[in-house]
Amino acid sequence: MAIAEHEVTVVLQDGEAVRIGIDTADVESLFDAYRLRAEIEPTPGVFGVPQDAFGDGGNDIVLFTGVSWSEPHGGMTGEGLSEASTMHFSGHPMQLSETAEVVCITTDGVVVASPDGTGLLIRVGLRPGSLEVEQNPEKVRAFLVERGYGGQQ
């Protein structure tokens, strides 16, 4: 696996590689929304061998939905805020406000889980246009629980 700030390349069992990065969507000229994109690496074999935990196949892959939205600034006033100012937010669908005016739904995360319980989280980062890769089991589990996936018997 090769990790960079804006993309990660994961080697598959057959030696091919998938490059996962960030796409930007201009939402009604109001704000940018960020989403994951994936493509097969055109030059197989360049990135080495599959990661041990995921190399035997049989992995589960779960895509997660994100949402970016704008809201009117409300009654707030201050330097730099005009009557028509808006605020922009990003999160997951359970965080979407009832007062949202413009909404863009995206794919903002993917978790790969191996049969032995190892997890890999790839998600849109907090910094615009960045990508985060997490393999720490507690952090992957916390993401899953926050998104309402698992953790409940």
SEVEX-204137 format. One record per residue: x, y, z of N, C-alpha, C in turn; residue in one letter. Coordinates in nm, 2 decimals, padded with zeros to 4 digits. Example, Ala and Ser with C-alpha at 12.3 -4.5 7.8 and 13.67 -1.06 7.14 Angstrom:
<recs>
{{01.32; -00.57; 00.78}; {01.23; -00.45; 00.78}; {01.32; -00.33; 00.78}; 'a'}
{{01.28; -00.22; 00.71}; {01.37; -00.11; 00.71}; {01.29; 00.00; 00.79}; 's'}
</recs>
This chain:
<recs>
{{00.09; -00.12; 00.00}; {00.00; 00.00; 00.00}; {00.09; 00.12; 00.00}; 'm'}
{{00.06; 00.22; -00.09}; {00.13; 00.34; -00.09}; {00.04; 00.46; -00.05}; 'a'}
{{00.08; 00.53; 00.05}; {-00.01; 00.64; 00.10}; {00.05; 00.78; 00.08}; 'i'}
{{-00.03; 00.87; 00.02}; {00.01; 01.01; 00.00}; {-00.10; 01.09; 00.06}; 'a'}
{{-00.07; 01.23; 00.06}; {-00.17; 01.31; 00.12}; {-00.31; 01.31; 00.05}; 'e'}
{{-00.30; 01.30; -00.08}; {-00.43; 01.31; -00.16}; {-00.48; 01.18; -00.22}; 'h'}
{{-00.40; 01.07; -00.20}; {-00.45; 00.94; -00.26}; {-00.37; 00.83; -00.19}; 'e'}
{{-00.43; 00.71; -00.20}; {-00.37; 00.59; -00.15}; {-00.39; 00.48; -00.26}; 'v'}
{{-00.29; 00.40; -00.27}; {-00.29; 00.29; -00.37}; {-00.29; 00.16; -00.29}; 't'}
{{-00.39; 00.08; -00.32}; {-00.40; -00.05; -00.25}; {-00.38; -00.16; -00.35}; 'v'}
{{-00.28; -00.26; -00.32}; {-00.25; -00.37; -00.41}; {-00.35; -00.48; -00.38}; 'v'}
{{-00.41; -00.53; -00.48}; {-00.51; -00.64; -00.47}; {-00.44; -00.78; -00.48}; 'l'}
{{-00.51; -00.88; -00.45}; {-00.45; -01.02; -00.44}; {-00.39; -01.06; -00.58}; 'q'}
{{-00.45; -01.02; -00.69}; {-00.40; -01.05; -00.82}; {-00.29; -00.97; -00.87}; 'd'}
{{-00.24; -00.87; -00.79}; {-00.13; -00.79; -00.83}; {-00.17; -00.65; -00.88}; 'g'}
{{-00.30; -00.64; -00.92}; {-00.35; -00.51; -00.97}; {-00.36; -00.42; -00.85}; 'e'}
{{-00.37; -00.29; -00.88}; {-00.38; -00.19; -00.77}; {-00.49; -00.10; -00.80}; 'a'}
{{-00.56; -00.06; -00.69}; {-00.66; 00.04; -00.69}; {-00.61; 00.17; -00.63}; 'v'}
{{-00.63; 00.28; -00.70}; {-00.59; 00.41; -00.65}; {-00.72; 00.48; -00.60}; 'r'}
{{-00.72; 00.52; -00.48}; {-00.83; 00.59; -00.42}; {-00.79; 00.74; -00.38}; 'i'}
{{-00.86; 00.83; -00.43}; {-00.83; 00.97; -00.41}; {-00.95; 01.05; -00.39}; 'g'}
{{-00.93; 01.18; -00.40}; {-01.04; 01.28; -00.37}; {-01.08; 01.35; -00.50}; 'i'}
{{-01.21; 01.36; -00.52}; {-01.27; 01.45; -00.62}; {-01.34; 01.57; -00.56}; 'd'}
{{-01.34; 01.68; -00.62}; {-01.41; 01.80; -00.57}; {-01.53; 01.82; -00.66}; 't'}
{{-01.64; 01.85; -00.60}; {-01.77; 01.88; -00.67}; {-01.80; 02.03; -00.63}; 'a'}
{{-01.82; 02.11; -00.73}; {-01.87; 02.25; -00.71}; {-02.02; 02.25; -00.70}; 'd'}
{{-02.07; 02.28; -00.58}; {-02.21; 02.27; -00.55}; {-02.28; 02.41; -00.57}; 'v'}
{{-02.35; 02.42; -00.68}; {-02.42; 02.54; -00.72}; {-02.34; 02.67; -00.70}; 'e'}
{{-02.21; 02.66; -00.72}; {-02.12; 02.77; -00.70}; {-02.12; 02.83; -00.56}; 's'}
{{-02.17; 02.75; -00.47}; {-02.18; 02.80; -00.33}; {-02.06; 02.75; -00.24}; 'l'}
{{-02.03; 02.62; -00.26}; {-01.92; 02.56; -00.19}; {-01.87; 02.43; -00.26}; 'f'}
{{-01.76; 02.38; -00.21}; {-01.70; 02.26; -00.27}; {-01.74; 02.14; -00.17}; 'd'}
{{-01.77; 02.03; -00.23}; {-01.79; 01.91; -00.16}; {-01.69; 01.81; -00.20}; 'a'}
{{-01.64; 01.73; -00.11}; {-01.53; 01.64; -00.14}; {-01.58; 01.49; -00.13}; 'y'}
{{-01.54; 01.41; -00.22}; {-01.59; 01.27; -00.23}; {-01.47; 01.18; -00.27}; 'r'}
{{-01.48; 01.05; -00.24}; {-01.38; 00.96; -00.28}; {-01.40; 00.92; -00.42}; 'l'}
{{-01.29; 00.89; -00.49}; {-01.30; 00.83; -00.62}; {-01.20; 00.71; -00.62}; 'r'}
{{-01.23; 00.61; -00.71}; {-01.14; 00.50; -00.71}; {-01.12; 00.46; -00.86}; 'a'}
{{-01.00; 00.41; -00.89}; {-00.97; 00.37; -01.03}; {-00.86; 00.26; -01.03}; 'e'}
{{-00.86; 00.18; -01.12}; {-00.76; 00.07; -01.13}; {-00.63; 00.14; -01.18}; 'i'}
{{-00.52; 00.11; -01.11}; {-00.39; 00.17; -01.15}; {-00.35; 00.11; -01.29}; 'e'}
{{-00.32; 00.19; -01.39}; {-00.29; 00.14; -01.52}; {-00.16; 00.06; -01.53}; 'p'}
{{-00.07; 00.07; -01.43}; {00.05; 00.00; -01.44}; {00.06; -00.10; -01.33}; 't'}
{{00.01; -00.23; -01.35}; {00.01; -00.33; -01.24}; {00.15; -00.37; -01.20}; 'p'}
{{00.16; -00.41; -01.08}; {00.29; -00.46; -01.03}; {00.38; -00.35; -00.97}; 'g'}
{{00.35; -00.22; -00.99}; {00.44; -00.12; -00.95}; {00.44; -00.10; -00.80}; 'v'}
{{00.34; -00.13; -00.73}; {00.33; -00.09; -00.59}; {00.35; -00.21; -00.50}; 'f'}
{{00.41; -00.32; -00.55}; {00.45; -00.43; -00.46}; {00.35; -00.53; -00.44}; 'g'}
{{00.34; -00.58; -00.32}; {00.25; -00.70; -00.29}; {00.13; -00.66; -00.20}; 'v'}
{{00.03; -00.74; -00.20}; {-00.09; -00.71; -00.11}; {-00.05; -00.70; 00.03}; 'p'}
{{-00.12; -00.62; 00.11}; {-00.10; -00.61; 00.25}; {-00.14; -00.74; 00.31}; 'q'}
{{-00.05; -00.79; 00.40}; {-00.07; -00.93; 00.46}; {-00.22; -00.96; 00.50}; 'd'}
{{-00.27; -00.87; 00.58}; {-00.41; -00.90; 00.64}; {-00.52; -00.91; 00.54}; 'a'}
{{-00.50; -00.84; 00.42}; {-00.60; -00.84; 00.32}; {-00.57; -00.92; 00.20}; 'f'}
{{-00.45; -00.98; 00.19}; {-00.40; -01.05; 00.08}; {-00.46; -01.18; 00.04}; 'g'}
{{-00.53; -01.24; 00.14}; {-00.59; -01.37; 00.12}; {-00.73; -01.36; 00.06}; 'd'}
{{-00.78; -01.24; 00.04}; {-00.92; -01.22; -00.02}; {-01.02; -01.25; 00.09}; 'g'}
{{-01.15; -01.25; 00.04}; {-01.26; -01.27; 00.13}; {-01.29; -01.15; 00.22}; 'g'}
{{-01.24; -01.03; 00.18}; {-01.27; -00.91; 00.25}; {-01.41; -00.85; 00.23}; 'n'}
{{-01.46; -00.79; 00.33}; {-01.58; -00.71; 00.32}; {-01.55; -00.57; 00.30}; 'd'}
{{-01.62; -00.50; 00.21}; {-01.60; -00.36; 00.18}; {-01.73; -00.29; 00.20}; 'i'}
{{-01.72; -00.18; 00.28}; {-01.84; -00.10; 00.31}; {-01.81; 00.04; 00.27}; 'v'}
{{-01.90; 00.10; 00.18}; {-01.89; 00.24; 00.14}; {-01.98; 00.32; 00.24}; 'l'}
{{-01.94; 00.44; 00.27}; {-02.01; 00.53; 00.36}; {-02.05; 00.66; 00.29}; 'f'}
{{-02.17; 00.70; 00.32}; {-02.22; 00.82; 00.27}; {-02.19; 00.94; 00.36}; 't'}
{{-02.15; 01.05; 00.29}; {-02.12; 01.18; 00.36}; {-02.22; 01.28; 00.30}; 'g'}
{{-02.22; 01.39; 00.37}; {-02.31; 01.50; 00.32}; {-02.24; 01.64; 00.35}; 'v'}
{{-02.25; 01.73; 00.25}; {-02.21; 01.87; 00.27}; {-02.33; 01.95; 00.25}; 's'}
{{-02.34; 02.06; 00.33}; {-02.46; 02.14; 00.31}; {-02.43; 02.29; 00.35}; 'w'}
{{-02.52; 02.37; 00.31}; {-02.51; 02.51; 00.35}; {-02.64; 02.55; 00.42}; 's'}
{{-02.62; 02.65; 00.51}; {-02.73; 02.71; 00.59}; {-02.72; 02.86; 00.59}; 'e'}
{{-02.83; 02.93; 00.60}; {-02.82; 03.07; 00.61}; {-02.75; 03.11; 00.74}; 'p'}
{{-02.68; 03.22; 00.75}; {-02.61; 03.26; 00.87}; {-02.71; 03.29; 00.98}; 'h'}
{{-02.83; 03.31; 00.95}; {-02.93; 03.34; 01.06}; {-02.92; 03.49; 01.10}; 'g'}
{{-02.93; 03.51; 01.23}; {-02.93; 03.65; 01.28}; {-02.79; 03.70; 01.32}; 'g'}
{{-02.69; 03.62; 01.28}; {-02.55; 03.66; 01.32}; {-02.51; 03.78; 01.24}; 'm'}
{{-02.44; 03.87; 01.30}; {-02.39; 03.98; 01.23}; {-02.24; 04.00; 01.28}; 't'}
{{-02.17; 04.06; 01.20}; {-02.03; 04.08; 01.23}; {-01.95; 04.12; 01.11}; 'g'}
{{-01.83; 04.15; 01.13}; {-01.74; 04.20; 01.02}; {-01.73; 04.08; 00.92}; 'e'}
{{-01.75; 04.11; 00.80}; {-01.74; 04.01; 00.69}; {-01.87; 03.93; 00.67}; 'g'}
{{-01.97; 03.94; 00.75}; {-02.09; 03.87; 00.73}; {-02.20; 03.97; 00.67}; 'l'}
{{-02.25; 03.93; 00.56}; {-02.35; 04.01; 00.50}; {-02.49; 03.94; 00.52}; 's'}
{{-02.59; 04.01; 00.48}; {-02.73; 03.95; 00.50}; {-02.74; 03.82; 00.42}; 'e'}
{{-02.67; 03.80; 00.31}; {-02.68; 03.68; 00.23}; {-02.57; 03.58; 00.26}; 'a'}
{{-02.49; 03.60; 00.37}; {-02.39; 03.50; 00.40}; {-02.45; 03.36; 00.43}; 's'}
{{-02.37; 03.26; 00.40}; {-02.41; 03.12; 00.44}; {-02.30; 03.06; 00.51}; 't'}
{{-02.33; 02.95; 00.58}; {-02.23; 02.87; 00.65}; {-02.23; 02.73; 00.58}; 'm'}
{{-02.11; 02.67; 00.58}; {-02.10; 02.54; 00.51}; {-02.06; 02.44; 00.61}; 'h'}
{{-02.12; 02.32; 00.60}; {-02.09; 02.21; 00.70}; {-02.07; 02.08; 00.62}; 'f'}
{{-01.99; 01.99; 00.68}; {-01.98; 01.85; 00.62}; {-01.99; 01.75; 00.74}; 's'}
{{-02.05; 01.64; 00.71}; {-02.06; 01.54; 00.81}; {-02.12; 01.41; 00.75}; 'g'}
{{-02.20; 01.34; 00.83}; {-02.27; 01.22; 00.78}; {-02.42; 01.25; 00.79}; 'h'}
{{-02.50; 01.17; 00.72}; {-02.64; 01.20; 00.70}; {-02.71; 01.23; 00.83}; 'p'}
{{-02.67; 01.16; 00.94}; {-02.74; 01.18; 01.07}; {-02.72; 01.31; 01.13}; 'm'}
{{-02.62; 01.39; 01.08}; {-02.58; 01.52; 01.13}; {-02.65; 01.63; 01.05}; 'q'}
{{-02.71; 01.60; 00.94}; {-02.77; 01.70; 00.85}; {-02.88; 01.78; 00.92}; 'l'}
{{-02.87; 01.91; 00.91}; {-02.96; 02.00; 00.98}; {-03.09; 02.01; 00.91}; 's'}
{{-03.20; 02.03; 00.98}; {-03.33; 02.06; 00.92}; {-03.34; 02.19; 00.84}; 'e'}
{{-03.24; 02.28; 00.88}; {-03.24; 02.41; 00.81}; {-03.15; 02.42; 00.70}; 't'}
{{-03.09; 02.31; 00.65}; {-03.00; 02.31; 00.54}; {-03.07; 02.36; 00.41}; 'a'}
{{-03.00; 02.44; 00.34}; {-03.06; 02.49; 00.22}; {-03.02; 02.42; 00.09}; 'e'}
{{-02.89; 02.40; 00.08}; {-02.83; 02.32; -00.03}; {-02.76; 02.20; 00.02}; 'v'}
{{-02.78; 02.09; -00.04}; {-02.72; 01.96; 00.02}; {-02.66; 01.88; -00.10}; 'v'}
{{-02.54; 01.83; -00.07}; {-02.47; 01.74; -00.17}; {-02.43; 01.61; -00.09}; 'c'}
{{-02.48; 01.50; -00.14}; {-02.45; 01.37; -00.08}; {-02.34; 01.31; -00.16}; 'i'}
{{-02.24; 01.26; -00.08}; {-02.12; 01.20; -00.14}; {-02.08; 01.07; -00.08}; 't'}
{{-01.98; 01.00; -00.14}; {-01.92; 00.88; -00.07}; {-01.80; 00.94; -00.01}; 't'}
{{-01.79; 00.94; 00.13}; {-01.68; 01.00; 00.19}; {-01.59; 00.90; 00.27}; 'd'}
{{-01.62; 00.77; 00.27}; {-01.54; 00.68; 00.34}; {-01.56; 00.54; 00.29}; 'g'}
{{-01.46; 00.45; 00.31}; {-01.47; 00.31; 00.28}; {-01.39; 00.24; 00.39}; 'v'}
{{-01.45; 00.13; 00.44}; {-01.39; 00.04; 00.53}; {-01.37; -00.10; 00.46}; 'v'}
{{-01.25; -00.15; 00.47}; {-01.22; -00.28; 00.42}; {-01.19; -00.37; 00.55}; 'v'}
{{-01.27; -00.48; 00.56}; {-01.25; -00.56; 00.68}; {-01.21; -00.70; 00.63}; 'a'}
{{-01.10; -00.75; 00.68}; {-01.05; -00.89; 00.65}; {-01.12; -00.99; 00.73}; 's'}
{{-01.12; -01.12; 00.69}; {-01.18; -01.23; 00.76}; {-01.13; -01.24; 00.91}; 'p'}
{{-01.00; -01.20; 00.93}; {-00.95; -01.21; 01.06}; {-00.98; -01.09; 01.15}; 'd'}
{{-01.06; -00.99; 01.10}; {-01.10; -00.88; 01.18}; {-01.02; -00.75; 01.16}; 'g'}
{{-00.92; -00.76; 01.08}; {-00.84; -00.64; 01.06}; {-00.92; -00.54; 00.97}; 't'}
{{-00.91; -00.41; 01.01}; {-00.98; -00.31; 00.93}; {-00.89; -00.21; 00.88}; 'g'}
{{-00.94; -00.15; 00.77}; {-00.87; -00.04; 00.70}; {-00.97; 00.06; 00.67}; 'l'}
{{-00.96; 00.19; 00.72}; {-01.05; 00.30; 00.69}; {-00.98; 00.40; 00.60}; 'l'}
{{-01.05; 00.43; 00.49}; {-01.00; 00.54; 00.40}; {-01.12; 00.64; 00.39}; 'i'}
{{-01.09; 00.76; 00.43}; {-01.20; 00.86; 00.43}; {-01.15; 01.00; 00.39}; 'r'}
{{-01.24; 01.08; 00.35}; {-01.21; 01.22; 00.32}; {-01.16; 01.29; 00.45}; 'v'}
{{-01.05; 01.36; 00.44}; {-00.99; 01.42; 00.56}; {-01.06; 01.55; 00.60}; 'g'}
{{-01.02; 01.60; 00.71}; {-01.07; 01.72; 00.77}; {-01.03; 01.84; 00.68}; 'l'}
{{-00.90; 01.84; 00.64}; {-00.85; 01.95; 00.55}; {-00.91; 01.93; 00.41}; 'r'}
{{-00.96; 02.04; 00.35}; {-01.02; 02.03; 00.22}; {-00.93; 01.96; 00.12}; 'p'}
{{-00.98; 01.86; 00.05}; {-00.90; 01.78; -00.05}; {-00.81; 01.68; 00.00}; 'g'}
{{-00.80; 01.66; 00.14}; {-00.71; 01.56; 00.19}; {-00.78; 01.42; 00.21}; 's'}
{{-00.70; 01.32; 00.23}; {-00.74; 01.19; 00.25}; {-00.68; 01.13; 00.38}; 'l'}
{{-00.76; 01.06; 00.46}; {-00.70; 01.00; 00.58}; {-00.71; 00.85; 00.57}; 'e'}
{{-00.60; 00.78; 00.61}; {-00.60; 00.63; 00.61}; {-00.57; 00.59; 00.76}; 'v'}
{{-00.66; 00.50; 00.81}; {-00.65; 00.46; 00.95}; {-00.66; 00.31; 00.96}; 'e'}
{{-00.56; 00.25; 01.03}; {-00.56; 00.11; 01.05}; {-00.57; 00.07; 01.20}; 'q'}
{{-00.57; 00.17; 01.29}; {-00.58; 00.15; 01.43}; {-00.72; 00.09; 01.46}; 'n'}
{{-00.73; -00.03; 01.52}; {-00.86; -00.09; 01.54}; {-00.96; -00.01; 01.62}; 'p'}
{{-00.91; 00.06; 01.72}; {-01.01; 00.14; 01.80}; {-01.06; 00.26; 01.72}; 'e'}
{{-00.98; 00.32; 01.63}; {-01.02; 00.43; 01.55}; {-01.12; 00.39; 01.44}; 'k'}
{{-01.09; 00.27; 01.38}; {-01.18; 00.22; 01.28}; {-01.31; 00.19; 01.34}; 'v'}
{{-01.31; 00.12; 01.46}; {-01.43; 00.09; 01.53}; {-01.51; 00.21; 01.57}; 'r'}
{{-01.44; 00.32; 01.62}; {-01.51; 00.44; 01.65}; {-01.58; 00.50; 01.53}; 'a'}
{{-01.52; 00.50; 01.42}; {-01.58; 00.55; 01.29}; {-01.70; 00.47; 01.26}; 'f'}
{{-01.70; 00.34; 01.27}; {-01.81; 00.26; 01.24}; {-01.93; 00.28; 01.33}; 'l'}
{{-01.90; 00.30; 01.46}; {-02.01; 00.33; 01.56}; {-02.07; 00.46; 01.54}; 'v'}
{{-01.98; 00.56; 01.51}; {-02.03; 00.70; 01.48}; {-02.13; 00.70; 01.36}; 'e'}
{{-02.10; 00.62; 01.26}; {-02.18; 00.61; 01.14}; {-02.30; 00.52; 01.16}; 'r'}
{{-02.32; 00.46; 01.28}; {-02.43; 00.38; 01.30}; {-02.42; 00.24; 01.25}; 'g'}
{{-02.29; 00.19; 01.23}; {-02.27; 00.06; 01.17}; {-02.21; -00.03; 01.27}; 'y'}
{{-02.27; -00.13; 01.32}; {-02.22; -00.22; 01.42}; {-02.22; -00.16; 01.56}; 'g'}
{{-02.16; -00.24; 01.65}; {-02.15; -00.19; 01.78}; {-02.28; -00.21; 01.86}; 'g'}
{{-02.39; -00.26; 01.80}; {-02.51; -00.28; 01.87}; {-02.56; -00.42; 01.85}; 'q'}
{{-02.59; -00.49; 01.96}; {-02.62; -00.63; 01.95}; {-02.77; -00.64; 01.95}; 'q'}
</recs>
